[in-house]
Amino acid sequence: MTPEDEKIIRSFFDKEGKLKSFPSQLNKKMVVLGELAKNFEEGRTYTEREVSEALKKFFPDFATLRRELVDGGFFKRENGIYEKLKK
């Protein structure tokens, strides 16, 4: 992780690890999503509910986070099953 990445994480996450806001800039968004993705095991499959419950702990709009994790290439989604991809 670069010093710039660490700065982004510090500015978007509070001391308890909750997301204060979701960035709109792509590079910042990818850093935040990468940090969130660390809470999931590579190669393991999750139901949509499991992903939602995990993300709810970080940010109220967990549906946006879930969708962004797929769009950002951190997860693949098929038939309501999510799998964390290697990044």
N, C-alpha and C positions, 0 to 999 in steps of 0.2 A: 504494500500500500504506500502510495506516495504521500508526501506532506500535504499536497493539495487535497488529496482524497480524505485525509484525516481532518483537514479543516472543514471540508464539506460535511462530513459526518458530525463533527462537533456543532456545526451551525444548524443542522436539521434535526438532530436528536437531542432530547433533554438528558439530564443526568441519570434518569431511570431507564433510559433506552427507548423512550417513546418518541415517535415521530411528531415533531411540532407542526410541520407543514410539508407538503409534497412539492418538490421543485418542478418547474416547467422547462428549464433548460435541460437539453438532452444529456450533456455530460454529467451534470449534477444528479439528474434522475437515475442514470446508470450506476453511479456510485451508491446512491441510497438503496436502489433495488439490490445491488450486490450485497450490501450490508444486511438487508432483510433476508436474502436468500441463504445467508449463513445459518439461519435457524432451521433449515431443512437438510435432510441427508441426500447426498447425490445418489441417483439411481433408484431411490425408494419411491413408491407410488403413494399418493395421498388422494383421498376423496375431496371433492370441492368443499365439503363441510369442514374437514380437517384443516385445509389451507385457510379457509375463512376464519376459523376459530383461532388459529395461530396468529394471523395477521391482525385480528381484532385487538390483540393485546398491544399493538403498536400504533394503530391509527383507526379512527371511527369509520372511515371510508375504505373498508377492507376490500370491497368489490373492485375499486379502482386499482388498488395495489395488486390484487390477484391477476387482473387483466394485464397490467403493466409488466408483471413478472413473466407472463406468457409472451407478450409482444416484444419484450426486451431480450428474449432468448434464454431466460433463466429456468423456465419450465416449459414442458410440452403438455398440451391438454388434448385428451381424446376420450370421448364418451363420458365426460364428467370426471375422469381420472387424470390427476396431475402427476408428472414425474419431474423431479429436479434434474436438470441437465448439467453436465460438466461445463464450466466456464473457464 
